[in-house]
């Protein structure tokens, strides 16, 4: 059975955690400052590259930051 959602907590100075939906290709990112954003059109491969990176802050800037988003708080 394939995963539908994945939640990861990071050891990062920028990003606290993320939740990715493999079906809708939406990525919810919570930053260490408490801000919460929902990114859309994040392909599965892009999410995997981001979430498994040695530096999720850097990979966020290069892979995810350019995606459409909505600030949730």
Secondary structure, DSSP 8 states (H G I E B T S, - for coil): ---SEEEEE---SSEEEEEEETTTTEEEEEETTS-EEEE-S--HHHHHHHHTSS-HHHHIIIIITTS-EEE--
